[in-house]
């Protein structure tokens, strides 16, 4: 539900969230699930049957999270990365979805400028890029800044700690968490602070 509600506000009409019943239960059981969980996104009945699309055959068993592009290409498959019972990694899922829909920020009222934004320069870059984070809320809060690949996997943590009220300047030298150089390609910088999130694309060239 967090994903559905977030993108309904941040990218209306661009992201479809669907919950599939892979136990092939009854309509009454699915309604009961919706009532108990408060799910607001569509639920697919009998998703493990031919009528429901055979999603278990296509994308694996229950307790799984899959991101599919408009072209029908699987861009993220949690079961390939995580064991059963530990597959819900919101940051990875959102990073992958963000790579498909472009830059996202907290949605401002009317035409006001975003309260949280990221400016990367140079971009593309080869040795290092500077990331200027603008926080227009003028409120000091914990700030988390990370780099993800387009599959939603964490590449590097740039900062996790208090943020100055007027923002911060961070740098990424293209190295991953283990110190190795990241491959050339598109990466996503995600910043979260004060309950808001901003994402921007950067291009690393080796």
C-alpha positions in Angstrom: 0.0 0.0 0.0 2.9 2.3 0.7 4.0 2.0 -3.0 0.4 2.5 -4.3 -0.3 5.6 -2.3 3.2 7.1 -3.0 2.9 6.9 -6.7 -0.7 7.8 -6.9 0.5 11.2 -5.6 4.0 11.4 -7.1 3.3 10.0 -10.6 -0.5 9.8 -11.1 -1.4 7.5 -13.9 2.1 6.2 -14.5 2.3 3.2 -12.1 -0.1 0.4 -11.7 0.1 -1.6 -8.5 -1.6 -5.1 -8.5 -1.9 -7.7 -5.8 -2.3 -11.3 -7.1 -3.9 -14.1 -5.1 -1.6 -17.0 -5.7 -3.5 -19.4 -3.5 -6.5 -19.5 -5.9 -8.9 -18.6 -3.2 -12.5 -17.5 -3.5 -13.9 -14.1 -4.1 -15.1 -14.0 -0.5 -11.6 -14.7 0.8 -10.1 -12.0 -1.4 -12.7 -9.5 -0.1 -11.8 -10.5 3.4 -8.1 -10.0 2.7 -8.9 -6.5 1.4 -10.9 -5.6 4.4 -8.3 -6.9 6.9 -5.4 -5.2 5.2 -7.1 -2.0 4.0 -5.6 -2.6 0.5 -6.6 0.2 -1.9 -5.0 -1.2 -5.1 -6.6 -3.8 -7.4 -6.5 -7.5 -6.3 -6.4 -10.3 -8.9 -8.4 -13.3 -8.1 -6.9 -16.8 -8.8 -3.6 -15.4 -10.0 -2.0 -18.9 -10.1 -4.6 -20.2 -12.5 -4.9 -19.8 -16.3 -7.9 -17.5 -15.7 -5.8 -15.3 -13.5 -2.8 -15.2 -15.8 -0.7 -18.0 -14.3 1.4 -15.4 -12.4 3.0 -18.0 -10.2 4.4 -19.8 -13.3 5.6 -16.5 -14.8 7.0 -14.7 -11.7 7.4 -17.2 -8.9 5.4 -18.2 -5.8 3.8 -16.1 -3.1 5.6 -13.4 -1.0 7.2 -11.9 -4.0 7.5 -8.4 -5.6 8.0 -7.8 -9.3 8.4 -4.6 -11.3 7.4 -4.8 -14.9 8.0 -2.1 -17.5 5.3 -0.9 -19.9 7.0 -3.1 -22.5 6.4 -6.2 -20.4 10.0 -6.6 -19.3 10.7 -7.7 -15.7 13.0 -5.1 -14.3 13.0 -6.2 -10.7 12.3 -9.7 -9.2 12.7 -9.9 -5.4 12.8 -13.7 -5.4 16.0 -13.5 -7.4 17.6 -11.4 -4.6 16.1 -12.3 -1.3 14.8 -15.5 0.5 11.2 -16.1 1.3 10.0 -14.0 4.2 12.5 -11.2 3.5 11.5 -9.9 0.1 9.9 -6.6 0.8 12.6 -4.0 0.3 10.8 -0.7 -0.4 13.9 1.3 -1.3 14.9 -1.2 -4.0 11.4 -1.4 -5.4 10.9 2.3 -5.6 14.4 2.9 -7.1 13.5 0.5 -9.9 10.1 2.1 -10.5 11.7 5.6 -10.5 14.1 4.5 -13.2 11.2 3.7 -15.4 9.2 6.9 -14.9 11.9 9.5 -14.6 12.7 11.9 -11.8 10.3 12.0 -8.8 10.0 14.4 -5.9 7.6 15.1 -3.1 4.5 16.6 -4.8 4.2 20.3 -4.1 0.8 22.1 -3.9 -0.2 24.0 -7.0 2.8 25.1 -9.1 5.2 25.7 -6.2 8.8 24.5 -6.6 9.7 21.2 -5.0 10.6 21.4 -1.4 13.3 18.7 -1.9 15.5 18.5 -5.0 18.9 17.2 -6.2 21.2 18.8 -8.7 24.1 16.7 -10.1 27.1 18.2 -11.8 28.9 17.1 -13.8 26.4 14.6 -15.3 27.5 12.4 -17.0 30.7 12.0 -15.0 33.7 9.8 -15.0 35.7 10.4 -11.8 33.3 12.3 -9.5 30.0 14.1 -9.4 28.7 16.7 -6.9 25.2 16.3 -5.6 23.6 19.5 -4.3 20.6 18.7 -2.1 18.2 21.6 -1.7 15.8 21.3 1.3 13.4 24.2 1.1 11.5 23.2 4.3 14.2 24.9 6.4 13.8 22.1 8.9 16.8 20.1 10.2 16.1 16.4 10.0 17.8 13.1 9.4 18.9 12.8 5.8 19.6 9.5 3.9 21.2 9.6 0.5 22.0 6.5 -1.5 22.9 5.4 -5.0 21.0 2.5 -6.7 21.3 0.8 -10.0 18.3 0.7 -12.3 17.4 -2.8 -10.9 16.9 -1.2 -7.5 20.0 -2.7 -5.9 21.9 -0.5 -3.4 25.2 0.5 -4.9 26.6 3.1 -2.4 25.4 5.0 0.7 26.5 8.6 0.5 25.1 9.9 3.8 23.0 8.9 6.7 22.7 11.5 9.5 21.6 15.0 10.4 21.2 17.4 7.5 21.7 21.2 7.5 18.3 23.0 7.2 19.5 24.6 3.9 20.6 21.4 2.3 24.0 19.7 1.7 26.6 18.9 -1.0 27.6 15.3 -1.3 30.0 13.6 -3.7 30.1 10.2 -5.4 33.3 9.0 -6.9 31.7 6.1 -8.8 32.7 3.5 -6.2 30.5 0.8 -4.8 30.2 -0.2 -1.2 33.1 -2.7 -1.5 35.3 0.0 -3.0 35.3 -1.3 -6.5 34.5 1.0 -9.4 30.9 0.8 -10.6 30.3 -0.1 -14.2 29.3 2.5 -16.7 25.6 3.2 -16.9 22.6 4.9 -15.4 22.3 5.2 -11.6 19.7 6.7 -9.3 20.5 9.0 -6.4 17.7 8.8 -3.8 17.5 11.3 -1.0 15.0 11.1 1.9 14.5 13.6 4.7 11.6 14.9 6.7 9.2 12.4 5.2 10.0 13.5 1.7 11.9 11.8 -1.1 13.7 13.0 -4.3 15.3 10.9 -7.0 17.5 11.9 -9.9 19.3 10.0 -12.6 23.1 10.2 -13.1 25.3 8.7 -15.7 28.6 7.2 -14.8 31.2 6.7 -17.6 34.4 4.7 -17.0 
